[in-house]
Amino acid sequence: MVKSFAPFAASAAVLIATASAASVPDGTWPTSTGTVQYSEAYTVAAGEVFDGEMQTFERSDITCNGQEESGSSTAVFLVEAGATLKNVIIGANQMEGVHCDDSDCTIENVWWDDVCEDALSIKGGSASSVSTVTGGGARSADDKVVQHNGYGTVKIDGFYAEDFGKLYRSCGTCGDKQRFVSVSNVYAVNPGKSIVTVNQNYGDEATLSNIWIKSDDDGYAVCAWSEGNADGEPTELGDGPSDPLCQYSESDIHVNEDVSTATSSSTTTTTEATEVPSATAAASESSAEETTEAPADTTEASESSEEETTEAPATSSDASAEEEESTEEGSESEEDTADEAATSNSTTTETPTVTEVATIEAPTVTEAAATPASSSKCDARRKRN
């Protein structure tokens, strides 16, 4: 927020610069401090910061079923707009991982040990929505890691991805919605399809910087684009640097280079706050040229210079367009149908029970070892575009 103060002796321009950047991961996977199992998805409420303290969280009643579409009811966490999920490992026993069904969520240092259908689904929101994924990582994703079905912007910084189809996918079958994504300081090992895929006809824009890739196969795209639609499989159109669709240069991409030499690229935002010159200063400058000007004029000008500067409140209109969740390489509409069914069955959010706990109280940690990535999780998974 920029504040204005009056009067000033002279005009002033204030530059406020903020820089932030996560470090490029080195591929080290975190060690779990324990395991917690939920009997239903745990809701992280708006304004809440859920710190998992690097425990593994999964479902006690669900196992992965490959690329079968389900919905938020099969997730481990439901993160509301304005909520933060941090320091969490998502175990193998789940289907939808984490859901941000109203966008505007913060995901910090969250690791998906064995991705099932999708790792993170971001839906809803408005054109001004911003969801952030900072740090963390995901592995063994047959298809997408981050699925963006809603509106607004997704920022991915300092993320590690290993053995995956797409790191980010702007939904190609959710109707005409413009989306934005920035991906920076990422280490990607063995990508299958792309780092980013967006939709040309919806006006999507992707910005990539400081991307480190390790792969023996060159059959992937750094940034690809497709023709989105509402009722069928998106048509792939091309890939590579193409402003404004895919904004990056070849120097932003490091293939099979030593990641230990990586340095983080920072994103700097500069805000210029220019104060309106006071009449006192104007009169002073004028009197330097015209010495016959009466001092009283200066005083009057000074008094008239006091102005109040009011910031107009930012407004954002919630998206009125209903998301058509028709399947992208499967059936996204099935997932939303499942979500609607779950909503109609319950009007309140209950705290999920924990394994071996009969009452629905705050979850406790079960005495279980950390769940390693399963190499046999769902052999029947199929690649989706």
For each residue, the residues with C-beta under 8 A, 3 or more apart:
1: 311
2: 16 271 273 311
3: 273 309
4: 273 275 276 309
5: 8 275
6: 275 276 278 305 306 307 308 309
7: 278 279 280 302 305 306
8: 5 11 12 275 277 278 281
9: 278 280 281 284
10: 277 278 281
11: 8 274 275 276 277 278 281
12: 8 274 275
13: 272 273 274 275
14: 272 273 274 275
15: 270 271 272 273
16: 2 270 271 272 273
17: 268 269 270 271
18: 268 269
19: 266 267 268 269
20: 266 267
21: 157 158 184 185 264 265 266 267
22: 134 135 157 158 159 184 185 264
23: 158 185 264
24: 158 185 186 187 210 212 259 262 263 264
25: 28 135 137 158 159 160 186 187 259
26: 187 259 260
27: 160 162 187 189 259
28: 25
29: 111 137 139
30: 54 89 111
31: 54 370
32: 35 54 55 56 89 369 370 371
33: 53 54 55 370
34: 55 56 365 366 367 368 370
35: 32 55 56 57 58 91 365 366 368 369 370 371
36: 52 55 56 57 58 354 363 364 365 366
37: 57 58 59 60 93 354 355 366 368
38: 41 42 57 58 59 60 76 352 353 354 363
39: 59 60 61 352 353 354 355
40: 59 61 73 350 352 353
41: 38 72 73 74 75 76 77 78 99 352
42: 38 50 57 76 77 78 351 352 363
43: 77 78 80 349 351
44: 48 50 77 78 79 80 83 84 85
45: 48 80 83
46: 80 81 82 83
47: 82 83
48: 44 45 80 83 84
49: 83 84 86
50: 42 44 77 83 84 85 86 88
51: 86 87
52: 36 55 57 85 86 87 88 89
53: 33 87
54: 30 31 32 33 87 88 89
55: 32 33 34 35 36 52 88 89 365
56: 32 34 35 36 89 90 91 113 370 371
57: 35 36 37 38 42 52 76 77 88 89 90 91
58: 35 36 37 38 76 90 91 92 93 94 371
59: 37 38 39 40 62 74 76 93 94
60: 37 38 39 93 354 355
61: 39 40
62: 59 74 93 94 95
63: 92 93
64: 92 93 94 95 114 116 117 377 378
65: 68 70 95 116 378
66: 116 117 142 378 380 381 382
67: 117 142 143 330 378 381 382 384
68: 65 95 117
69: 117 327 330 331 332 334 335 338
70: 65 73 74 95 96 117 334 335 338
71: 74 96 334 335 336 337 338 339 341 342
72: 41 75 78 96 99 101 121 338 339 342
73: 40 41 70 338 339 342
74: 41 59 62 70 71 94 95 96 338
75: 41 72 78 94 95 96 97 98 99 121
76: 38 41 42 57 58 59 90 91 94 96 97 98
77: 41 42 43 44 50 57 85 88 90 97 98 99
78: 41 42 43 44 72 75 99 101
79: 44 83 84 85 98 99 100 105 107
80: 43 44 45 46 48 83 100 101 102 105
81: 46 100 102 103 104 105 124 125 129
82: 46 47 104 105
83: 44 45 46 47 48 49 50 79 80 105 106
84: 44 48 49 50 79 105 106 107 108
85: 44 50 52 77 79 88 98 105 106 107 108 110
86: 49 50 51 52 106 107 108 109 110
87: 51 52 53 54 108 109 110
88: 50 52 54 55 57 77 85 109 110 111
89: 30 32 52 54 55 56 57 110 111 112 113 370
90: 56 57 58 76 77 94 97 98 110 111 112 113 119
91: 35 56 57 58 76 94 113 114 371
92: 58 63 64 113 114 116 371 373 374 377
93: 37 58 59 60 62 63 64 371
94: 58 59 62 64 74 75 76 90 91 97 116
95: 62 64 65 68 70 74 75 116 117
96: 70 71 72 74 75 76 99 116 117 118 121 335
97: 75 76 77 90 94 112 115 116 117 118 119 120 121
98: 75 76 77 79 85 90 107 110 119 120 121
99: 41 72 75 77 78 79 96 120 121 123
100: 79 80 81 103 104 105 107 120 121 122 123 131
101: 72 78 80 121 123 124 339
102: 80 81 105 123 124 125 150
103: 81 100 122 123 124 125 126 129 130 131 150 151 152
104: 81 82 100 125 129 130 131 152
105: 79 80 81 82 83 84 85 100 102 122 131 132
106: 83 84 85 86 131 132 134
107: 79 84 85 86 98 100 110 120 131 132 133 134 136
108: 84 85 86 87 132 134 135 136
109: 86 87 88 134 135 136
110: 85 86 87 88 89 90 98 107 120 133 135 136
111: 29 30 88 89 90 136 137 138
112: 89 90 97 115 119 120 136 137 138 139 141 145
113: 56 89 90 91 92 139 371 372 373
114: 64 91 92 139 140 371 373 374 377
115: 97 112 118 119 138 139 140 141 142 145 164
116: 64 65 66 92 94 95 96 97 377 378
117: 64 66 67 68 69 70 95 96 97 143
118: 96 97 115 121 141 143 144 145 146 147
119: 90 97 98 112 115 138 141 144 145 146
120: 97 98 99 100 107 110 112 133 145 146 147
121: 72 75 96 97 98 99 100 101 118 147 149 335
122: 100 103 105 125 131 146 147 148 149 150 154
123: 99 100 101 102 103 149 150 323
124: 81 101 102 103 129 150 151 319 323
125: 81 102 103 104 122 129 131 150 151 152 318 319
126: 103 129 151 152 316 317 318 319
127: 151 152 178 316 317 319
128: 152 314 316
129: 81 103 104 124 125 126 150 151 152 153 316
130: 103 104 152 153 154 155
131: 100 103 104 105 106 107 122 125 152 153 154 155
132: 105 106 107 108 154 155 156 157
133: 107 110 120 136 146 154 155 156 157 159
134: 22 106 107 108 109 155 157 158 159
135: 22 25 108 109 110 157 158 159
136: 107 108 109 110 111 112 133 159 160
137: 25 29 111 112 159 160 161 162
138: 111 112 115 119 141 145 159 160 161 162 164
139: 29 112 113 114 115 161 162 163 164 373
140: 114 115 162 163 164 373 374 377
141: 112 115 118 119 138 144 145 161 163 164 165
142: 66 67 115 165 378 381 382 383 384
143: 67 117 118 165 166 329 381 383 384
144: 118 119 141 147 164 165 166 168 169 384
145: 112 115 118 119 120 138 141 161 164 166 167 168
146: 118 119 120 122 133 154 156 167 168 169
147: 118 120 121 122 144 169 171
148: 122 154 168 169 170 171 179 181
149: 121 122 123 171 174 323 325 332
150: 102 103 122 123 124 125 129 177 179 319 323
151: 103 124 125 126 127 129 177 178 179 319
152: 103 104 125 126 127 128 129 130 131 179 180
153: 129 130 131 179 180 181 182
154: 122 130 131 132 133 146 148 168 179 180 181 182
155: 130 131 132 133 134 181 182
156: 132 133 146 159 167 168 181 182 183 184 186
157: 21 22 132 133 134 135 182 183 184 185 186 267
158: 21 22 23 24 25 134 135 184 185 186 264
159: 22 25 133 134 135 136 137 138 156 167 183 185 186 187
160: 25 27 136 137 138 186 187 188 189
161: 137 138 139 141 145 164 167 186 187 188 189 191
162: 27 137 138 139 140 188 189 190
163: 139 140 141 189 190 192
164: 115 138 139 140 141 144 145 161 167 188 190 191 192
165: 141 142 143 144 191 192 193 383 384
166: 143 144 145 169 191 192 193 194 195 196 197
167: 145 146 156 159 161 164 183 186 188 191 194 195 196
168: 144 145 146 148 154 156 181 183 195 196 197 206
169: 144 146 147 148 166 172 196 197 328
170: 148 179 181 197 198 199 202 204 228
171: 147 148 149 174 177 179 228 328 332
172: 169 197 199 226 227 228 229 233 234 328
173: 228 229 230 231 232 233 234 324 325 326 327 328 332
174: 149 171 177 228 230 323 324 325 326 328 332
175: 230 321 323 324
176: 201 202 228 321
177: 150 151 171 174 202 319 321 323
178: 127 151 202 203 204 205
179: 148 150 151 152 153 154 170 171 198 199 202 204
180: 152 153 154 204 205 206
181: 148 153 154 155 156 168 170 196 198 204 205 206 207
182: 153 154 155 156 157 206 207 208 209 267
183: 156 157 159 167 168 186 195 196 206 207 208 209 211
184: 21 22 156 157 158 208 209 210 211 265 267
185: 21 22 23 24 157 158 159 209 210 262 264 265
186: 24 25 156 157 158 159 160 161 167 183 195 210 211 212
187: 24 25 26 27 159 160 161 212 213 214 259 262
188: 160 161 162 164 167 191 195 211 212 213 214 215
189: 27 160 161 162 163 213 214 215
190: 162 163 164 214 215 216 217
191: 161 164 165 166 167 188 194 195 213 215 220
192: 163 164 165 166 220 383
193: 165 166 197 220 221 224 383 385
194: 166 167 191 197 220 221 222 223 224 239
195: 166 167 168 183 186 188 191 208 211 213 220 221 222 223
196: 166 167 168 169 181 183 206 208 222 223 224 246
197: 166 168 169 170 172 193 194 221 223 224 225 226
198: 170 179 181 202 204 205 206 223 224 225 226 245 246
199: 170 172 179 202 204 225 226 227 228 234
200: 204 225 226 227 228 237 245
201: 176 227 228
202: 170 176 177 178 179 198 199 228
203: 178
204: 170 178 179 180 181 198 199 200 225 245
205: 178 180 181 198 244 245 247
206: 168 180 181 182 183 196 198 223 245 246 247
207: 181 182 183 247 248
208: 182 183 184 195 196 211 222 223 246 247 248 252 253
209: 182 183 184 185 248 252 265
210: 24 184 185 186 252 254 262 263 264 265
211: 183 184 186 188 195 208 222 248 252 253 254
212: 24 186 187 188 254 257 259 262
213: 187 188 189 191 195 222 253 254 255 256
214: 187 188 189 190 255 256 259
215: 188 189 190 191 218 220 255 256
216: 190
217: 190 220
218: 215
219:
220: 191 192 193 194 195 215 217
221: 193 194 195 197 224 239 240
222: 194 195 196 208 211 213 239 240 246 248 253
223: 194 195 196 197 198 206 208 239 240 241 242 245 246 248
224: 193 194 196 197 198 221 236 238 239 246
225: 197 198 199 200 204 236 237 238 239 242 245 246
226: 172 197 198 199 200 234 235 236 237 385
227: 172 199 200 201 234 235 237
228: 170 171 172 173 174 176 199 200 201 202 234
229: 172 173 232 234 235
230: 173 174 175 324 326
231: 173 326
232: 173 229 326
233: 172 173 328 329 385
234: 172 173 199 226 227 228 229 328 329 385
235: 226 227 229
236: 224 225 226 385
237: 200 225 226 227
238: 224 225 242
239: 194 221 222 223 224 225 246
240: 221 222 223 246
241: 223 246 247 248 249 250
242: 223 225 238 245 246
243: 246 247
244: 205 247
245: 198 200 204 205 206 223 225 242
246: 196 198 206 208 222 223 224 225 239 240 241 242 243
247: 205 206 207 208 241 243 244
248: 207 208 209 211 222 223 241 252 253
249: 241 252
250: 241 253
251:
252: 208 209 210 211 248 249
253: 208 211 213 222 248 250
254: 210 211 212 213 257 259 262
255: 213 214 215
256: 213 214 215
257: 212 254 261
258: 261
259: 24 25 26 27 187 212 214 254 262
260: 26
261: 257 258
262: 24 185 187 210 212 254 259
263: 24 210
264: 21 22 23 24 158 185 210
265: 21 184 185 209 210
266: 19 20 21
267: 19 20 21 157 182 184
268: 17 18 19
269: 17 18 19
270: 15 16 17
271: 2 15 16 17
272: 13 14 15 16
273: 2 3 4 13 14 15 16
274: 11 12 13 14
275: 4 5 6 8 11 12 13 14
276: 4 6 11 307 309
277: 8 10 11 281 282 305
278: 6 7 8 9 10 11 281 282 302 305 306
279: 7 282 283 301 302 303 304 305
280: 7 9 283 284 298 301 302 305
281: 8 9 10 11 277 278 284 285
282: 277 278 279 285 286 301 305
283: 279 280 286 287 293 297 298 301 302
284: 9 280 281 287 288 298
285: 281 282 288 289
286: 282 283 289 290 293
287: 283 284 290 291 293 298
288: 284 285 291
289: 285 286
290: 286 287 293
291: 287 288
292:
293: 283 286 287 290 297 298
294: 297 298
295: 298 299
296: 299 300
297: 283 293 294 300 301
298: 280 283 284 287 293 294 295 301 302
299: 295 296 302 303
300: 296 297 303 304
301: 279 280 282 283 297 298 304 305
302: 7 278 279 280 283 298 299 305
303: 279 299 300 306
304: 279 300 301
305: 6 7 277 278 279 280 282 301 302
306: 6 7 278 303
307: 6 276
308: 6
309: 3 4 6 276
310:
311: 1 2
312:
313:
314: 128
315:
316: 126 127 128 129
317: 126 127 320
318: 125 126
319: 124 125 126 127 150 151 177
320: 317
321: 175 176 177
322:
323: 123 124 149 150 174 175 177 336
324: 173 174 175 230 333
325: 149 173 174 332 333 334 335 336 337
326: 173 174 230 231 232 331 332 333
327: 69 173 330 331 332 333 334
328: 169 171 172 173 174 233 234 332 384 385
329: 143 233 234 384 385
330: 67 69 327 334 384
331: 69 326 327 334 335
332: 69 149 171 173 174 325 326 327 328 335 336
333: 324 325 326 327 336 337
334: 69 70 71 325 327 330 331 337 338
335: 69 70 71 96 121 325 331 332 338 339
336: 71 323 325 332 333 339 340
337: 71 325 333 334 340 341
338: 69 70 71 72 73 74 334 335 341 342
339: 71 72 73 101 335 336 342 343
340: 336 337 343 344
341: 71 337 338 344 345
342: 71 72 73 338 339 345 346
343: 339 340 346
344: 340 341
345: 341 342
346: 342 343 349 350
347:
348:
349: 43 346
350: 40 346 360
351: 42 43 360 361 362 363
352: 38 39 40 41 42 360 363
353: 38 39 40 357 358 359 360 361 363
354: 36 37 38 39 60 357 363 364 365 366
355: 37 39 60 366
356: 366
357: 353 354 361 363 364
358: 353
359: 353
360: 350 351 352 353
361: 351 353 357
362: 351
363: 36 38 42 351 352 353 354 357
364: 36 354 357
365: 34 35 36 55 354
366: 34 35 36 37 354 355 356
367: 34
368: 34 35 37 371
369: 32 35
370: 31 32 33 34 35 56 89
371: 32 35 56 58 91 92 93 113 114 368 374
372: 113
373: 92 113 114 139 140
374: 92 114 140 371 377
375:
376: 379
377: 64 92 114 116 140 374 381
378: 64 65 66 67 116 142 381
379: 376
380: 66
381: 66 67 142 143 377 378
382: 66 67 142
383: 142 143 165 192 193
384: 67 142 143 144 165 328 329 330
385: 193 226 233 234 236 328 329
